[in-house]
Amino acid sequence: MSKFTEIHIGTSTDDRFERKHKIISKYKESVSKEFDSLFKTDEEKAIANIALEVSSRLLFEYLKEEAEYGR
């Protein structure tokens, strides 16, 4: 009976994906805190939050694809 040993070199896609997700979450948290000083009205803050969410999701999808294809 032969034994096989699996060797994994580098970081798994899930690990890279998780790391990038954490970076985006920290970024969103940091930028969101600045909104109180940058925007005065609730409407301005709401629009800024929507823009932050959209840009974060686009960045997340890009980084997810990058992790999947190992670019």
N, C-alpha and C positions, 0 to 999 in steps of 0.2 A: 504494500500500500504506500503510495507516494504522498508526501505532504506538500502543500502549496503554502507559500508565505506571501501575503499581500503587502506590498510596500506602496505607501502613498507619499508622493513627493509634492510639496507645496501645500497650499491651502485649498480646502474643498470649496465648491461653489456656494454651499450653504453658509460657510464661515465668512466668505467674502461678502455675500449678500447681507448677512446679519451685521457685519461691521459697517457697511455702507449705509444701511438703514439707521444705525445708531448715530452716524455722523449727520445725516439729514435731520434726524429728530433733534439733536443738539443745536443744529443751525436754526431750525424753526423756533425752538424755544428761545434762543438768544435774540433773534430778530423780533419775535413777538413781544418780548419785554420792552423793546425800544419803541414800539408803536405808541405807547402812552405819551411819550414825550414828542414824537414826530407828528402825530395826528390828534387834532383837538376834538372833532365831533365823532359821534358814534358811527355816522355814515362813512366817514373817511376811514375809520378803524375797520369797519366791516369790509370795505372794498380792499383795503390793504391785506386783510386776513384771507380774502378770496384769492388775491394775486399770489400771496405766499403759499397757499395750499396748492394752487395750480402749478406754480413753478417747482414746488417740492415734489409733486407727483411726477412731473415730467423728468426731473432729475433722477428720481427714484427709478423710473422705468428705464432710463438710459443706463444707469449704473447696474441695474439688474441684468440688462442685456449684456453689458460689458462683462459682468461676472460669469454669465452663462457661456459666453464665447471666449473667455480668457484673454481679452484684449489688453 
